[in-house]
Amino acid sequence: MPSDTATTAAAEPAEAAALWRPLAAFPYAEQLQAVEADPALRSPDLCRHLHRRSEQVASGDARTASQLANLALRITAHLADRCQLAQASDLRALGHAYLGNARRCLGELHGAGDAYDAARRWRLAHMLGPILVAAFANSPWQAGRPTGLRAALPIRLPLDSGSR
């Protein structure tokens, strides 16, 4: 039976490994510069690859795990034009969670807590975003003043048990 690592590596897109190989040879500071400068490195697949690598090395080399997670977070800051907003938001939340794990392994418990809190906030913002957009898109107010218009469609949340 194959290990989880072998299964994950087999399922991982070849693009991610191909992007990571030359980047892995650079020192961390140059990796950060490369991600900021080269749009080809701003890949959701590379981001997931860095998440997995961070998880794999965390117990043995927490400093490297932290750097990998931070590098993945830097990539997510540039994903708006490469993938859907929901996917970018999920990858950002995961990046914070992996960073929290690496900091926990380093013994930086306060920093780990901050990273986990950031992950929770990103997930919550992603989940509440559509509800907030719907609520305020139908507001009869604009710029603090009533527009005289009313929303044409009622907003029904899953909690509504009434009939239409």
Backbone as CSV, one residue per row, in Angstrom:
resi,resn,N_x,N_y,N_z,CA_x,CA_y,CA_z,C_x,C_y,C_z
1,MET,0.845,-1.176,0.000,0.000,0.000,0.000,0.891,1.241,0.000
2,PRO,0.671,2.189,-0.947,1.534,3.363,-1.020,1.273,4.310,0.146
3,SER,2.319,5.054,0.495,2.182,6.029,1.580,1.407,7.243,1.093
4,ASP,0.949,8.065,2.042,0.239,9.288,1.681,1.125,10.206,0.853
5,THR,2.409,10.251,1.189,3.344,11.100,0.457,3.456,10.649,-0.995
6,ALA,3.533,9.345,-1.214,3.627,8.832,-2.579,2.347,9.121,-3.343
7,THR,1.203,8.967,-2.711,-0.075,9.242,-3.368,-0.190,10.718,-3.705
8,THR,0.195,11.588,-2.775,0.139,13.024,-3.006,1.058,13.420,-4.146
9,ALA,2.264,12.894,-4.165,3.217,13.227,-5.227,2.702,12.776,-6.578
10,ALA,2.045,11.623,-6.634,1.516,11.124,-7.900,0.372,11.991,-8.403
11,ALA,-0.433,12.535,-7.484,-1.585,13.339,-7.871,-1.206,14.791,-8.171
12,GLU,-0.030,15.203,-7.768,0.390,16.587,-7.937,0.699,16.889,-9.405
13,PRO,0.226,18.014,-9.896,0.516,18.369,-11.290,2.023,18.519,-11.528
14,ALA,2.442,18.078,-12.692,3.856,18.164,-13.050,4.320,19.613,-13.115
15,GLU,3.396,20.522,-13.425,3.749,21.934,-13.521,4.319,22.442,-12.198
16,ALA,3.719,22.041,-11.090,4.178,22.515,-9.781,5.604,22.067,-9.503
17,ALA,5.875,20.806,-9.755,7.237,20.291,-9.525,8.230,20.976,-10.449
18,ALA,7.827,21.206,-11.694,8.722,21.866,-12.652,8.993,23.311,-12.242
19,LEU,8.016,23.985,-11.681,8.221,25.355,-11.215,9.094,25.392,-9.963
20,TRP,8.935,24.390,-9.097,9.656,24.389,-7.829,11.122,24.028,-7.989
21,ARG,11.450,23.091,-8.888,12.838,22.597,-8.996,13.870,23.715,-9.110
22,PRO,13.770,24.623,-10.075,14.801,25.671,-10.148,14.717,26.659,-8.983
23,LEU,13.518,26.907,-8.483,13.337,27.839,-7.376,13.959,27.294,-6.085
24,ALA,13.910,25.994,-5.906,14.428,25.349,-4.692,15.931,25.557,-4.528
25,ALA,16.641,25.775,-5.626,18.094,25.941,-5.566,18.510,27.297,-4.988
26,PHE,17.593,28.262,-4.977,17.924,29.609,-4.496,17.785,29.712,-2.985
27,PRO,18.525,30.645,-2.387,18.288,30.947,-0.965,16.889,31.557,-0.801
28,TYR,16.377,31.519,0.400,15.012,31.954,0.677,14.745,33.393,0.199
29,ALA,15.647,34.309,0.466,15.447,35.709,0.065,15.291,35.830,-1.449
30,GLU,16.060,35.060,-2.186,15.956,35.094,-3.651,14.683,34.409,-4.132
31,GLN,14.213,33.403,-3.403,12.941,32.773,-3.740,11.807,33.794,-3.626
32,LEU,11.819,34.577,-2.549,10.796,35.614,-2.364,10.841,36.629,-3.498
33,GLN,12.047,37.057,-3.870,12.192,38.010,-4.962,11.696,37.429,-6.273
34,ALA,11.993,36.163,-6.516,11.574,35.520,-7.759,10.051,35.438,-7.856
35,VAL,9.397,35.097,-6.754,7.937,35.008,-6.752,7.308,36.373,-7.012
36,GLU,7.901,37.416,-6.454,7.387,38.764,-6.673,7.630,39.233,-8.103
37,ALA,8.742,38.818,-8.709,9.127,39.328,-10.021,8.619,38.500,-11.195
38,ASP,8.435,37.205,-11.032,8.115,36.320,-12.155,6.657,35.852,-12.100
39,PRO,5.805,36.383,-12.968,4.391,35.981,-12.964,4.179,34.488,-13.226
40,ALA,5.116,33.827,-13.876,4.972,32.390,-14.154,4.985,31.567,-12.871
41,LEU,5.569,32.109,-11.798,5.637,31.385,-10.529,4.375,31.555,-9.682
42,ARG,3.468,32.384,-10.120,2.231,32.648,-9.375,1.161,31.640,-9.763
43,SER,1.365,30.435,-9.332,0.520,29.310,-9.722,-0.168,28.698,-8.508
44,PRO,-1.481,28.434,-8.613,-2.160,27.740,-7.512,-1.548,26.363,-7.243
45,ASP,-1.102,25.686,-8.293,-0.488,24.369,-8.118,0.831,24.468,-7.355
46,LEU,1.638,25.471,-7.661,2.883,25.666,-6.920,2.580,25.994,-5.458
47,CYS,1.550,26.767,-5.239,1.150,27.107,-3.879,0.793,25.843,-3.094
48,ARG,-0.010,24.964,-3.677,-0.367,23.700,-3.012,0.862,22.828,-2.792
49,HIS,1.772,22.832,-3.762,3.022,22.073,-3.639,3.821,22.558,-2.422
50,LEU,3.903,23.876,-2.261,4.631,24.434,-1.117,3.932,24.102,0.192
51,HIS,2.607,24.084,0.190,1.866,23.670,1.392,2.257,22.246,1.785
52,ARG,2.240,21.350,0.811,2.566,19.944,1.098,3.997,19.791,1.590
53,ARG,4.920,20.485,0.947,6.321,20.389,1.364,6.505,20.943,2.778
54,SER,5.811,22.022,3.084,5.884,22.591,4.432,5.408,21.573,5.462
55,GLU,4.325,20.899,5.167,3.794,19.886,6.081,4.783,18.722,6.237
56,GLN,5.406,18.308,5.137,6.318,17.161,5.167,7.562,17.424,6.007
57,VAL,8.079,18.654,5.964,9.349,18.931,6.646,9.179,19.558,8.030
58,ALA,7.953,19.892,8.422,7.719,20.670,9.646,8.318,20.025,10.889
59,SER,8.147,18.731,11.065,8.628,18.115,12.299,10.156,18.017,12.343
60,GLY,10.815,17.944,11.202,12.270,17.823,11.172,12.997,19.138,10.959
61,ASP,12.403,20.055,10.195,13.051,21.320,9.874,11.979,22.413,9.836
62,ALA,11.571,22.854,11.016,10.465,23.802,11.132,10.780,25.152,10.490
63,ARG,12.044,25.545,10.500,12.411,26.829,9.875,12.138,26.791,8.378
64,THR,12.534,25.714,7.719,12.270,25.560,6.290,10.769,25.474,6.040
65,ALA,10.053,24.769,6.917,8.595,24.670,6.775,7.959,26.046,6.839
66,SER,8.437,26.882,7.745,7.924,28.244,7.871,8.208,29.055,6.608
67,GLN,9.396,28.909,6.062,9.755,29.633,4.838,8.894,29.173,3.660
68,LEU,8.656,27.871,3.562,7.826,27.349,2.469,6.389,27.867,2.583
69,ALA,5.851,27.865,3.797,4.490,28.357,4.006,4.402,29.852,3.696
70,ASN,5.409,30.602,4.114,5.417,32.040,3.830,5.546,32.304,2.333
71,LEU,6.336,31.515,1.647,6.474,31.650,0.200,5.125,31.382,-0.487
72,ALA,4.417,30.362,-0.008,3.081,30.068,-0.553,2.140,31.244,-0.310
73,LEU,2.226,31.863,0.862,1.387,33.031,1.144,1.704,34.184,0.197
74,ARG,2.981,34.369,-0.108,3.365,35.428,-1.047,2.759,35.168,-2.425
75,ILE,2.712,33.906,-2.822,2.120,33.558,-4.117,0.626,33.877,-4.117
76,THR,-0.059,33.566,-3.013,-1.510,33.801,-2.982,-1.866,35.272,-3.138
77,ALA,-0.956,36.153,-2.765,-1.218,37.584,-2.921,-1.328,37.990,-4.386
78,HIS,-0.868,37.122,-5.285,-0.871,37.444,-6.717,-1.792,36.536,-7.531
79,LEU,-2.665,35.785,-6.892,-3.473,34.797,-7.617,-4.790,35.319,-8.178
80,ALA,-5.126,36.568,-7.937,-6.425,37.090,-8.356,-6.692,36.904,-9.848
81,ASP,-5.674,37.036,-10.670,-5.884,36.897,-12.114,-5.606,35.479,-12.619
82,ARG,-5.183,34.576,-11.755,-4.836,33.217,-12.177,-5.888,32.172,-11.813
83,CYS,-6.770,32.482,-10.860,-7.778,31.512,-10.434,-8.976,32.256,-9.849
84,GLN,-10.009,31.523,-9.522,-11.195,32.132,-8.940,-10.889,32.664,-7.549
85,LEU,-11.640,33.679,-7.159,-11.439,34.301,-5.859,-11.584,33.300,-4.724
86,ALA,-12.551,32.395,-4.817,-12.769,31.401,-3.761,-11.541,30.506,-3.606
87,GLN,-10.949,30.094,-4.723,-9.763,29.238,-4.659,-8.585,30.004,-4.054
88,ALA,-8.397,31.252,-4.462,-7.303,32.059,-3.916,-7.489,32.271,-2.418
89,SER,-8.725,32.513,-1.999,-9.011,32.709,-0.582,-8.738,31.435,0.218
90,ASP,-9.134,30.293,-0.319,-8.861,29.014,0.350,-7.361,28.767,0.476
91,LEU,-6.619,29.044,-0.593,-5.173,28.838,-0.556,-4.511,29.781,0.453
92,ARG,-5.036,30.993,0.569,-4.483,31.939,1.545,-4.746,31.440,2.965
93,ALA,-5.959,30.965,3.217,-6.281,30.431,4.547,-5.398,29.227,4.865
94,LEU,-5.225,28.338,3.902,-4.356,27.174,4.114,-2.916,27.591,4.366
95,GLY,-2.449,28.606,3.637,-1.088,29.096,3.847,-0.870,29.570,5.273
96,HIS,-1.851,30.288,5.804,-1.749,30.732,7.203,-1.759,29.541,8.158
97,ALA,-2.573,28.531,7.851,-2.622,27.343,8.714,-1.288,26.598,8.694
98,TYR,-0.684,26.437,7.515,0.624,25.770,7.438,1.707,26.598,8.122
99,LEU,1.608,27.912,8.017,2.557,28.773,8.712,2.390,28.614,10.226
100,GLY,1.151,28.518,10.681,0.898,28.281,12.107,1.491,26.968,12.565
101,ASN,1.355,25.937,11.758,1.924,24.639,12.105,3.446,24.722,12.220
102,ALA,4.079,25.398,11.264,5.541,25.528,11.303,5.985,26.328,12.524
103,ARG,5.271,27.397,12.830,5.629,28.201,14.010,5.430,27.405,15.296
104,ARG,4.388,26.580,15.327,4.170,25.717,16.497,5.356,24.782,16.672
105,CYS,5.833,24.199,15.575,6.992,23.300,15.633,8.258,24.043,16.066
106,LEU,8.335,25.328,15.739,9.481,26.145,16.153,9.389,26.544,17.624
107,GLY,8.222,26.336,18.220,8.027,26.746,19.605,7.541,28.173,19.732
108,GLU,7.219,28.805,18.624,6.703,30.177,18.625,5.175,30.114,18.749
109,LEU,4.707,29.827,19.949,3.285,29.571,20.139,2.423,30.807,19.902
110,HIS,2.906,31.972,20.288,2.135,33.195,20.040,2.003,33.439,18.536
111,GLY,3.114,33.294,17.803,3.077,33.455,16.348,2.203,32.408,15.679
112,ALA,2.219,31.187,16.214,1.361,30.130,15.681,-0.105,30.488,15.871
113,GLY,-0.436,30.992,17.062,-1.810,31.403,17.326,-2.262,32.510,16.390
114,ASP,-1.367,33.471,16.136,-1.697,34.556,15.203,-1.957,34.008,13.799
115,ALA,-1.135,33.069,13.359,-1.305,32.491,12.021,-2.611,31.702,11.937
116,TYR,-2.924,30.936,12.977,-4.184,30.185,12.978,-5.384,31.137,12.988
117,ASP,-5.276,32.240,13.730,-6.354,33.235,13.742,-6.546,33.842,12.349
118,ALA,-5.442,34.129,11.670,-5.533,34.670,10.310,-6.204,33.662,9.378
119,ALA,-5.875,32.379,9.536,-6.513,31.344,8.708,-8.011,31.317,8.947
120,ARG,-8.417,31.399,10.208,-9.854,31.410,10.539,-10.547,32.628,9.933
121,ARG,-9.899,33.795,10.024,-10.501,35.020,9.477,-10.676,34.914,7.961
122,TRP,-9.669,34.363,7.259,-9.793,34.217,5.805,-10.934,33.274,5.440
123,ARG,-11.060,32.155,6.173,-12.152,31.207,5.901,-13.502,31.859,6.182
124,LEU,-13.613,32.578,7.281,-14.862,33.238,7.636,-15.225,34.303,6.614
125,ALA,-14.253,35.099,6.207,-14.522,36.129,5.195,-14.988,35.496,3.895
126,HIS,-14.390,34.386,3.537,-14.786,33.696,2.306,-16.218,33.163,2.420
127,MET,-16.574,32.649,3.597,-17.912,32.081,3.767,-18.982,33.173,3.879
128,LEU,-18.664,34.293,4.506,-19.654,35.347,4.691,-19.745,36.316,3.518
129,GLY,-18.739,36.324,2.665,-18.712,37.272,1.549,-19.981,37.310,0.718
130,PRO,-20.457,36.180,0.206,-21.668,36.217,-0.619,-22.906,36.714,0.130
131,ILE,-22.999,36.377,1.396,-24.148,36.834,2.190,-24.109,38.348,2.357
132,LEU,-22.922,38.883,2.649,-22.800,40.326,2.813,-23.051,41.069,1.506
133,VAL,-22.564,40.533,0.408,-22.810,41.163,-0.892,-24.301,41.198,-1.172
134,ALA,-24.984,40.097,-0.948,-26.426,40.044,-1.194,-27.170,41.015,-0.282
135,ALA,-26.775,41.086,0.970,-27.470,41.959,1.915,-27.335,43.432,1.543
136,PHE,-26.139,43.838,1.160,-25.935,45.252,0.888,-26.194,45.627,-0.567
137,ALA,-26.221,44.667,-1.461,-26.538,44.959,-2.857,-28.007,45.336,-2.995
138,ASN,-28.830,44.881,-2.079,-30.258,45.169,-2.127,-30.664,46.278,-1.164
139,SER,-29.718,47.047,-0.702,-30.018,48.103,0.257,-30.676,49.282,-0.441
140,PRO,-31.708,49.872,0.174,-32.335,51.056,-0.412,-31.538,52.333,-0.107
141,TRP,-30.344,52.181,0.453,-29.505,53.318,0.814,-28.279,53.374,-0.069
142,GLN,-27.852,54.589,-0.387,-26.607,54.771,-1.120,-25.944,56.032,-0.578
143,ALA,-24.689,55.933,-0.252,-23.911,57.051,0.287,-24.580,57.654,1.522
144,GLY,-25.205,56.813,2.337,-25.812,57.279,3.572,-27.173,57.931,3.417
145,ARG,-27.722,57.902,2.206,-29.033,58.517,1.980,-29.972,57.528,1.310
146,PRO,-31.273,57.647,1.594,-32.228,56.757,0.923,-32.317,57.099,-0.566
147,THR,-32.398,56.060,-1.391,-32.479,56.268,-2.841,-33.915,56.381,-3.326
148,GLY,-34.860,55.963,-2.490,-36.259,55.951,-2.922,-36.609,54.648,-3.626
149,LEU,-35.615,53.794,-3.856,-35.839,52.503,-4.509,-35.930,51.417,-3.456
150,ARG,-36.613,50.348,-3.807,-36.706,49.199,-2.907,-36.168,47.984,-3.638
151,ALA,-35.624,47.055,-2.908,-35.126,45.820,-3.504,-36.303,45.038,-4.076
152,ALA,-36.117,44.482,-5.262,-37.192,43.747,-5.915,-37.267,42.300,-5.441
153,LEU,-36.152,41.761,-4.966,-36.128,40.357,-4.562,-35.872,40.246,-3.070
154,PRO,-36.665,39.432,-2.384,-36.376,39.227,-0.961,-35.145,38.337,-0.806
155,ILE,-34.405,38.554,0.239,-33.240,37.722,0.522,-33.692,36.615,1.451
156,ARG,-33.486,35.386,1.042,-33.851,34.247,1.873,-32.587,33.504,2.251
157,LEU,-32.344,33.428,3.511,-31.202,32.684,4.015,-31.645,31.259,4.309
158,PRO,-30.723,30.317,4.396,-31.093,28.936,4.698,-31.881,28.810,6.002
159,LEU,-31.801,29.807,6.877,-32.517,29.751,8.142,-34.006,30.033,7.972
160,ASP,-34.387,30.666,6.841,-35.801,30.956,6.616,-36.575,29.670,6.436
161,SER,-37.618,29.476,7.209,-38.422,28.278,7.077,-39.772,28.567,6.446
162,GLY,-40.041,29.849,6.207,-41.333,30.225,5.625,-41.434,29.879,4.151
163,SER,-42.648,29.856,3.662,-42.853,29.572,2.239,-42.812,30.874,1.475
164,ARG,-42.708,30.773,0.170,-42.637,31.950,-0.676,-44.009,32.453,-0.834
